[in-house]
Amino acid sequence: MRVVSGNYGGRPLKTLDGKTTRPTSDKVRGAIFNMIGPYFEGGRVLDLFAGSGGLSIEAVSRGMESAVLVERDRKAQAVIRENISMTKEADKFQLLAMEANQALSQLTGTFDVVFLDPPYAKEEIINNIQQLCQRKLLAEDVMVVCETDKAVDLPEEIADLGIWKQKVYGISKVTVYVR
């Protein structure tokens, strides 16, 4: 895997061996950013189930100012740290080594882009988006990008967000919510 585009474009990304994380492929990551960007002029990213950190690193590579990555798995945290050091701009990234729900109770400020790719998709995504809205962690023009198995059907609306775009890429479905 590699960073697809932007300041870090072409740089390799490490991934975790085994089944504990499902890294988003270069192809799907590129497609996601073509849907939501493809480039940004600042902003803050939250990746609630960071895995290897590829989505957040790609977002910063493409112009986001900073990213908060949440990951509970120790081995995945080590991979994220390696991938962040590859950027040579570690100050733009904050790794929270904890469960997503614990992070949601501690986060402050607002996020312009949120990535949700949890292991148990539908129920977790609905709950996460409701918490993000209740805690006022979403910027007015936020994009919440959900990656699920293509068989998962998310609701048209969650809290005050509705589906803006939805596409299937192989076995993955990407759903983007906006206000």
Backbone as JSON, one array per atom type, in Angstrom:
{
  "sequence": "MRVVSGNYGGRPLKTLDGKTTRPTSDKVRGAIFNMIGPYFEGGRVLDLFAGSGGLSIEAVSRGMESAVLVERDRKAQAVIRENISMTKEADKFQLLAMEANQALSQLTGTFDVVFLDPPYAKEEIINNIQQLCQRKLLAEDVMVVCETDKAVDLPEEIADLGIWKQKVYGISKVTVYVR",
  "N": [[0.83, -1.19, 0.0], [0.28, 2.31, -0.51], [0.58, 5.92, -0.19], [-1.78, 7.66, -2.02], [-1.99, 10.26, -3.29], [-1.01, 13.79, -3.26], [1.0, 15.65, -0.84], [2.47, 13.55, 0.35], [2.36, 11.66, -1.56], [2.81, 8.53, -3.18], [4.5, 7.51, -1.24], [5.32, 4.67, 0.78], [2.95, 2.75, 2.72], [2.73, 1.04, 5.73], [1.06, -1.97, 6.74], [-0.99, -3.89, 8.98], [-0.34, -7.26, 9.64], [-2.49, -10.1, 9.3], [-5.89, -10.51, 10.57], [-6.92, -8.5, 12.15], [-7.24, -5.85, 11.37], [-8.69, -4.18, 8.53], [-7.26, -2.95, 5.99], [-7.94, -0.13, 3.97], [-7.94, -0.41, 0.54], [-5.59, 0.9, -1.92], [-6.95, 1.61, -4.25], [-9.68, 1.91, -3.44], [-9.31, 3.88, -1.49], [-8.35, 6.0, -3.07], [-10.65, 6.39, -4.64], [-12.5, 7.16, -2.65], [-11.43, 9.67, -1.92], [-11.7, 11.02, -4.32], [-14.43, 11.25, -4.33], [-14.95, 12.94, -2.1], [-13.23, 15.12, -2.19], [-11.03, 16.22, -4.4], [-8.9, 17.3, -3.05], [-7.93, 19.4, -0.24], [-8.33, 22.49, 1.57], [-7.07, 22.98, 4.23], [-8.44, 22.12, 7.5], [-9.78, 19.64, 9.78], [-9.36, 16.25, 10.63], [-10.96, 13.24, 11.71], [-10.32, 9.95, 12.48], [-11.92, 7.32, 13.48], [-11.57, 4.58, 13.77], [-8.76, 3.7, 13.23], [-6.89, 1.75, 12.23], [-4.38, 1.18, 10.04], [-3.88, 3.8, 9.71], [-3.98, 4.91, 7.22], [-6.13, 6.34, 5.87], [-6.34, 8.81, 7.25], [-3.73, 9.8, 6.96], [-3.63, 10.06, 4.2], [-5.59, 12.07, 3.91], [-4.38, 14.28, 5.2], [-2.14, 14.47, 3.59], [-3.38, 15.41, 1.33], [-4.09, 17.99, 1.97], [-5.47, 18.57, 4.4], [-5.22, 20.05, 7.65], [-4.7, 18.76, 10.11], [-4.89, 15.61, 11.94], [-6.75, 13.33, 13.95], [-6.28, 10.22, 15.18], [-7.81, 7.26, 16.16], [-7.26, 4.29, 17.82], [-7.51, 1.09, 19.16], [-6.05, -1.3, 19.18], [-2.93, -2.62, 20.01], [-0.84, -3.52, 18.28], [-1.65, -2.41, 15.86], [-1.46, 0.27, 16.57], [1.33, 0.59, 16.71], [1.99, 0.27, 14.0], [0.65, 2.49, 12.96], [2.14, 4.54, 14.17], [4.62, 4.17, 12.88], [3.84, 4.73, 10.22], [3.04, 7.39, 10.48], [5.5, 8.55, 11.16], [6.81, 8.28, 8.75], [5.77, 10.36, 7.27], [7.16, 12.58, 8.03], [6.09, 14.72, 9.33], [5.07, 14.62, 11.97], [3.84, 16.21, 13.89], [1.39, 16.93, 12.91], [-0.36, 14.96, 13.45], [-2.33, 13.12, 15.8], [-2.37, 10.43, 17.88], [-4.7, 8.49, 19.52], [-4.69, 6.1, 21.84], [-6.98, 4.07, 22.41], [-10.38, 2.86, 23.0], [-13.02, 3.55, 20.64], [-15.44, 4.66, 21.7], [-14.58, 5.65, 24.16], [-12.78, 7.59, 23.29], [-14.57, 9.33, 21.98], [-15.86, 10.47, 24.15], [-13.92, 12.12, 25.14], [-12.93, 13.84, 23.19], [-12.48, 17.14, 21.78], [-13.43, 20.26, 20.2], [-14.09, 20.7, 16.65], [-14.65, 18.59, 13.76], [-13.91, 18.34, 10.3], [-13.88, 16.32, 8.43], [-14.82, 12.99, 8.9], [-13.86, 9.69, 9.38], [-15.32, 6.54, 9.38], [-14.9, 3.28, 9.92], [-15.71, 0.81, 11.25], [-15.3, -2.4, 12.98], [-17.75, -3.79, 13.39], [-20.09, -2.9, 11.52], [-22.86, -1.5, 10.93], [-24.51, -0.96, 13.37], [-22.6, 0.2, 15.01], [-21.75, 2.43, 13.51], [-24.11, 3.99, 13.35], [-24.5, 4.59, 16.09], [-22.02, 5.9, 16.62], [-22.19, 8.21, 14.94], [-24.44, 9.46, 16.04], [-23.44, 10.06, 18.6], [-21.3, 11.79, 17.9], [-22.75, 13.96, 16.87], [-24.35, 14.69, 19.1], [-22.37, 15.5, 20.89], [-21.46, 17.7, 19.65], [-19.27, 17.66, 17.83], [-18.91, 17.91, 15.16], [-18.14, 19.82, 12.31], [-19.92, 22.49, 10.63], [-20.11, 22.06, 7.83], [-19.5, 19.32, 7.56], [-18.21, 16.13, 6.43], [-19.03, 12.83, 6.72], [-17.54, 9.87, 6.35], [-18.29, 6.62, 5.67], [-17.2, 3.33, 5.69], [-18.17, 0.2, 4.71], [-19.1, -3.31, 4.54], [-20.4, -4.35, 1.41], [-22.96, -5.37, 1.64], [-24.17, -4.13, 3.78], [-26.73, -2.0, 4.79], [-27.09, 1.26, 5.41], [-29.03, 3.71, 7.26], [-31.02, 6.3, 5.59], [-30.94, 8.75, 6.92], [-29.16, 9.9, 9.77], [-29.23, 11.15, 12.94], [-28.75, 14.57, 12.48], [-27.81, 14.3, 9.92], [-27.65, 13.35, 6.45], [-27.57, 10.92, 3.74], [-25.28, 11.7, 1.22], [-23.65, 10.8, -0.88], [-23.13, 7.55, -2.29], [-21.37, 4.63, -2.98], [-20.38, 1.49, -4.44], [-17.52, -0.48, -4.2], [-16.06, -3.17, -5.31], [-16.02, -5.45, -2.72], [-16.62, -3.58, -0.85], [-18.59, -0.87, 0.5], [-19.02, 2.56, 0.22], [-20.27, 5.18, 2.04], [-21.29, 8.49, 2.23], [-22.09, 10.91, 4.51], [-23.71, 14.07, 4.99], [-24.65, 17.31, 6.33]],
  "CA": [[0.0, 0.0, 0.0], [1.02, 3.57, -0.58], [-0.23, 7.14, -0.22], [-2.17, 7.8, -3.42], [-1.76, 11.58, -3.89], [-0.73, 14.89, -2.33], [2.38, 15.87, -0.39], [3.14, 12.28, 0.66], [1.99, 10.74, -2.65], [3.79, 7.53, -3.58], [5.23, 6.94, -0.1], [4.72, 3.39, 1.21], [2.24, 2.64, 4.0], [2.77, -0.29, 6.32], [-0.23, -2.45, 7.23], [-0.9, -4.93, 9.98], [-0.6, -8.62, 9.16], [-3.57, -10.79, 9.99], [-7.27, -10.12, 10.34], [-7.43, -7.54, 13.14], [-7.64, -4.64, 10.66], [-8.95, -4.34, 7.1], [-6.81, -1.7, 5.4], [-8.61, 0.32, 2.75], [-7.01, -0.55, -0.59], [-5.23, 2.14, -2.62], [-8.0, 1.91, -5.21], [-10.85, 2.43, -2.73], [-8.91, 5.15, -0.86], [-8.36, 7.0, -4.14], [-12.05, 6.64, -5.0], [-13.1, 7.93, -1.56], [-11.0, 11.06, -1.99], [-12.32, 11.62, -5.5], [-15.81, 11.57, -3.93], [-15.07, 14.0, -1.08], [-12.2, 16.16, -2.33], [-9.99, 15.3, -3.95], [-7.91, 18.01, -2.24], [-8.54, 20.24, 0.78], [-7.62, 23.69, 2.0], [-7.16, 23.0, 5.67], [-9.49, 21.34, 8.14], [-9.38, 18.67, 10.79], [-9.85, 14.91, 10.33], [-11.05, 12.24, 12.77], [-10.42, 8.56, 12.02], [-12.31, 6.7, 14.74], [-11.08, 3.19, 13.77], [-7.69, 4.08, 12.32], [-6.21, 0.63, 11.57], [-3.0, 1.52, 9.7], [-3.79, 5.26, 9.62], [-3.9, 5.3, 5.81], [-7.11, 7.34, 5.46], [-5.96, 10.1, 7.83], [-2.48, 10.25, 6.34], [-4.03, 10.49, 2.86], [-6.31, 13.34, 4.04], [-3.39, 15.33, 5.48], [-1.35, 14.57, 2.36], [-4.17, 16.16, 0.35], [-4.33, 19.37, 2.37], [-6.03, 18.78, 5.73], [-4.2, 20.56, 8.56], [-4.33, 17.83, 11.18], [-5.73, 14.42, 12.06], [-6.8, 12.57, 15.19], [-6.47, 8.8, 14.86], [-8.18, 6.48, 17.33], [-7.04, 2.87, 17.58], [-7.36, 0.36, 20.43], [-5.16, -2.44, 19.03], [-1.53, -2.21, 20.22], [-0.03, -3.75, 17.08], [-2.05, -1.4, 14.89], [-0.89, 1.55, 17.03], [2.74, 0.6, 16.31], [2.0, 0.5, 12.55], [0.26, 3.9, 12.76], [3.3, 5.39, 14.53], [5.59, 4.06, 11.78], [3.31, 5.44, 9.06], [3.1, 8.83, 10.78], [6.9, 9.01, 11.08], [7.15, 8.33, 7.32], [5.34, 11.66, 6.72], [8.11, 13.59, 8.52], [5.29, 15.82, 9.88], [4.34, 13.96, 13.06], [3.08, 17.2, 14.66], [0.05, 17.08, 12.32], [-1.14, 13.76, 13.78], [-2.47, 12.76, 17.21], [-2.86, 9.05, 18.03], [-5.33, 8.19, 20.79], [-4.66, 4.64, 22.02], [-8.15, 3.76, 23.23], [-11.62, 2.48, 22.32], [-13.7, 4.66, 19.98], [-16.4, 5.33, 22.59], [-13.8, 6.4, 25.15], [-12.27, 8.78, 22.59], [-15.69, 10.25, 21.73], [-16.18, 11.19, 25.38], [-12.8, 13.01, 25.48], [-12.57, 14.75, 22.09], [-12.99, 18.51, 21.81], [-13.31, 20.94, 18.91], [-14.92, 20.11, 15.6], [-13.96, 17.89, 12.68], [-14.45, 18.62, 8.97], [-14.05, 15.02, 7.8], [-14.76, 11.89, 9.86], [-13.83, 8.36, 8.76], [-15.84, 5.48, 10.23], [-14.75, 1.96, 9.31], [-15.63, -0.06, 12.43], [-15.39, -3.83, 12.71], [-19.16, -4.19, 13.3], [-20.43, -1.67, 10.84], [-24.09, -0.71, 10.97], [-24.9, -0.47, 14.68], [-21.52, 1.05, 15.5], [-21.77, 3.69, 12.76], [-25.27, 4.79, 13.8], [-24.18, 5.05, 17.43], [-20.92, 6.88, 16.54], [-22.66, 9.47, 14.36], [-25.31, 10.1, 17.03], [-22.57, 10.64, 19.64], [-20.59, 12.93, 17.32], [-23.71, 15.07, 16.79], [-24.72, 15.11, 20.46], [-21.22, 16.16, 21.54], [-21.14, 18.87, 18.8], [-17.9, 17.48, 17.35], [-18.91, 18.0, 13.7], [-18.2, 21.16, 11.71], [-21.18, 22.72, 9.92], [-20.08, 21.43, 6.49], [-18.8, 18.06, 7.76], [-18.46, 14.93, 5.63], [-18.77, 11.61, 7.49], [-17.3, 8.83, 5.35], [-18.45, 5.31, 6.28], [-16.83, 2.22, 4.83], [-18.79, -1.02, 5.21], [-19.31, -4.38, 3.58], [-21.41, -3.89, 0.44], [-24.29, -5.86, 2.04], [-24.7, -3.31, 4.88], [-27.57, -0.87, 4.38], [-27.19, 2.29, 6.44], [-30.23, 4.52, 7.08], [-30.91, 7.54, 4.8], [-30.59, 9.83, 7.83], [-28.74, 9.6, 11.14], [-29.21, 12.44, 13.64], [-29.1, 15.63, 11.51], [-27.05, 14.06, 8.69], [-28.27, 12.49, 5.45], [-26.66, 10.39, 2.73], [-24.99, 12.58, 0.09], [-23.15, 9.93, -1.95], [-22.92, 6.16, -1.9], [-20.85, 3.84, -4.09], [-19.85, 0.18, -4.11], [-16.22, -0.78, -4.82], [-15.78, -4.57, -4.99], [-16.78, -5.92, -1.56], [-16.81, -2.45, 0.05], [-19.52, 0.2, 0.17], [-18.65, 3.84, 0.84], [-21.44, 6.05, 2.21], [-20.88, 9.79, 2.74], [-23.17, 11.7, 5.11], [-23.51, 15.5, 5.17], [-25.85, 17.97, 6.92]],
  "C": [[0.87, 1.24, 0.0], [0.04, 4.73, -0.44], [-0.51, 7.44, -1.69], [-1.76, 9.14, -4.02], [-1.42, 12.61, -2.81], [0.74, 14.96, -1.96], [3.15, 14.59, -0.11], [2.9, 11.25, -0.45], [3.13, 9.81, -3.04], [4.55, 6.9, -2.43], [4.53, 5.66, 0.38], [4.04, 3.51, 2.57], [2.34, 1.2, 4.48], [1.35, -0.67, 6.74], [0.02, -3.58, 8.23], [-1.18, -6.28, 9.34], [-1.77, -9.22, 9.94], [-4.92, -10.16, 9.73], [-7.79, -9.07, 11.32], [-7.82, -6.21, 12.5], [-7.89, -5.0, 9.2], [-8.51, -3.06, 6.42], [-7.58, -1.4, 4.12], [-7.61, 0.28, 1.62], [-6.73, 0.81, -1.22], [-6.37, 2.58, -3.55], [-9.22, 2.53, -4.53], [-10.51, 3.77, -2.06], [-8.9, 6.27, -1.89], [-9.77, 7.38, -4.54], [-12.76, 7.47, -3.93], [-12.72, 9.4, -1.69], [-11.48, 11.75, -3.25], [-13.77, 12.01, -5.21], [-15.87, 12.82, -3.05], [-14.13, 15.17, -1.28], [-12.07, 16.63, -3.75], [-8.91, 15.97, -3.09], [-8.62, 18.97, -1.3], [-7.68, 21.46, 1.06], [-7.81, 23.81, 3.5], [-8.3, 22.15, 6.18], [-8.89, 20.29, 9.05], [-10.09, 17.35, 10.52], [-9.9, 14.07, 11.61], [-11.19, 10.88, 12.11], [-10.65, 7.72, 13.27], [-11.87, 5.24, 14.87], [-9.9, 3.15, 12.82], [-6.98, 2.92, 11.62], [-4.75, 0.94, 11.3], [-2.79, 3.04, 9.64], [-3.81, 5.79, 8.21], [-4.88, 6.4, 5.4], [-6.74, 8.73, 5.99], [-4.7, 10.66, 7.19], [-2.77, 10.75, 4.92], [-4.72, 11.86, 2.92], [-5.34, 14.49, 4.31], [-2.5, 15.54, 4.26], [-2.04, 15.46, 1.33], [-4.63, 17.52, 0.85], [-5.0, 19.61, 3.71], [-4.9, 19.2, 6.67], [-3.73, 19.53, 9.57], [-5.32, 16.67, 11.24], [-5.62, 13.84, 13.46], [-7.14, 11.14, 14.8], [-6.74, 8.04, 16.15], [-8.02, 5.01, 16.99], [-6.79, 2.18, 18.91], [-6.31, -0.74, 20.36], [-3.69, -2.01, 19.1], [-0.66, -2.39, 18.98], [-0.37, -2.72, 16.0], [-1.49, -0.03, 15.28], [0.57, 1.68, 16.61], [2.87, 0.87, 14.81], [1.66, 1.96, 12.25], [1.45, 4.81, 13.06], [4.36, 5.36, 13.44], [5.12, 4.85, 10.56], [3.33, 6.96, 9.27], [4.54, 9.32, 10.66], [7.36, 9.11, 9.63], [6.77, 9.69, 6.72], [6.34, 12.77, 7.01], [7.39, 14.85, 9.02], [4.42, 15.29, 11.01], [3.48, 14.93, 13.87], [1.66, 17.41, 14.11], [-0.89, 15.94, 12.73], [-1.16, 13.54, 15.29], [-3.08, 11.37, 17.26], [-3.42, 8.89, 19.44], [-5.44, 6.67, 20.9], [-5.77, 4.24, 22.97], [-9.3, 3.31, 22.35], [-12.27, 3.74, 21.72], [-14.64, 5.4, 20.92], [-15.71, 6.14, 23.67], [-13.28, 7.69, 24.51], [-13.38, 9.8, 22.38], [-16.04, 11.05, 22.97], [-15.1, 12.21, 25.75], [-12.48, 14.05, 24.42], [-13.19, 16.13, 22.28], [-12.77, 19.14, 20.44], [-14.21, 20.28, 17.89], [-14.04, 19.51, 14.5], [-14.69, 18.16, 11.37], [-14.7, 17.34, 8.18], [-13.89, 13.97, 8.9], [-14.79, 10.59, 9.07], [-14.32, 7.34, 9.78], [-15.76, 4.16, 9.46], [-14.62, 0.94, 10.44], [-15.75, -1.54, 12.06], [-16.84, -4.33, 12.6], [-19.95, -2.99, 12.82], [-21.71, -0.96, 11.25], [-24.4, -0.12, 12.35], [-23.86, 0.51, 15.23], [-21.55, 2.42, 14.81], [-22.92, 4.57, 13.22], [-24.98, 5.39, 15.17], [-23.09, 6.13, 17.4], [-21.4, 8.22, 16.01], [-23.58, 10.19, 15.35], [-24.48, 10.76, 18.13], [-21.82, 11.86, 19.13], [-21.49, 14.16, 17.25], [-24.06, 15.6, 18.18], [-23.6, 15.9, 21.14], [-20.74, 17.38, 20.75], [-19.69, 18.85, 18.31], [-17.8, 17.63, 15.83], [-19.03, 19.44, 13.23], [-19.51, 21.28, 10.91], [-21.21, 22.0, 8.56], [-19.3, 20.1, 6.5], [-19.15, 17.03, 6.69], [-18.07, 13.74, 6.5], [-18.72, 10.46, 6.49], [-17.31, 7.47, 6.05], [-18.07, 4.24, 5.27], [-17.35, 0.94, 5.46], [-18.69, -2.12, 4.16], [-20.44, -3.94, 2.66], [-22.82, -4.34, 0.81], [-24.94, -5.0, 3.13], [-25.5, -2.14, 4.3], [-27.7, 0.09, 5.55], [-28.46, 3.12, 6.19], [-29.97, 5.79, 6.26], [-30.46, 8.71, 5.66], [-30.18, 9.27, 9.18], [-28.55, 10.95, 11.81], [-29.58, 13.53, 12.63], [-28.29, 15.51, 10.21], [-27.83, 13.14, 7.75], [-27.24, 12.01, 4.43], [-26.53, 11.37, 1.57], [-24.55, 11.76, -1.12], [-22.98, 8.52, -1.4], [-22.46, 5.38, -3.13], [-20.31, 2.52, -3.58], [-18.56, -0.02, -4.9], [-15.87, -2.2, -4.42], [-16.64, -5.03, -3.83], [-17.1, -4.79, -0.57], [-17.87, -1.48, -0.44], [-19.07, 1.44, 0.92], [-19.89, 4.71, 0.85], [-20.95, 7.35, 2.83], [-22.12, 10.54, 3.22], [-22.76, 13.17, 5.21], [-24.75, 16.08, 5.88], [-26.81, 18.33, 5.83]]
}
